[in-house]
Amino acid sequence: MSTAVKRRVDTQEEPVRVLGRGLRAQRGVHLTLRTLREAAGKTQMEVTDSSGMDQGDVSRLEARASFGDCQVSTLQRYLAAMGGRLELVATFGDKKIIIAGVEAAPAGTSACKTLKRMVGRRRPPTA
């Protein structure tokens, strides 16, 4: 096995520290917002004070089964209150791409060309 492949396999199996608070998890594990908040050592009231959200809203956010209809700004405020930052990731097969706003795009880069190169797909011919 090549060194690069071996290194990748080793890092995938090694537990990862979450928020530096001793909580350990395997890479790719799905953690709830409540677990993240507790690992950050914050109470709902502390998140409420820092985010400007209502305590009931924080509780409902943590109890959600899905974030499909949740506003991105709400998640950003919640995570910022704990010292975190929200990143949106698009997955195309085994490729993961972090979605950034227009302001975050490096100057002189073509997002379409970069995406095609990363995804490795071209549009099918039109009929």
Sequence and secondary structure as in RCSB ss.txt:
>XXXX:A:sequence
MSTAVKRRVDTQEEPVRVLGRGLRAQRGVHLTLRTLREAAGKTQMEVTDSSGMDQGDVSRLEARASFGDCQVSTL
QRYLAAMGGRLELVATFGDKKIIIAGVEAAPAGTSACKTLKRMVGRRRPPTA
>XXXX:A:secstr
  HHHHHHHHHHHS EEETTTTEEE TT    HHHHHHHTT  HHHHHHHH   HHHHHHHHH S  TTS HHHH
HHHHHHTT    EEEEETTEEEEE  GGGS TT  HHHHHHHHH        
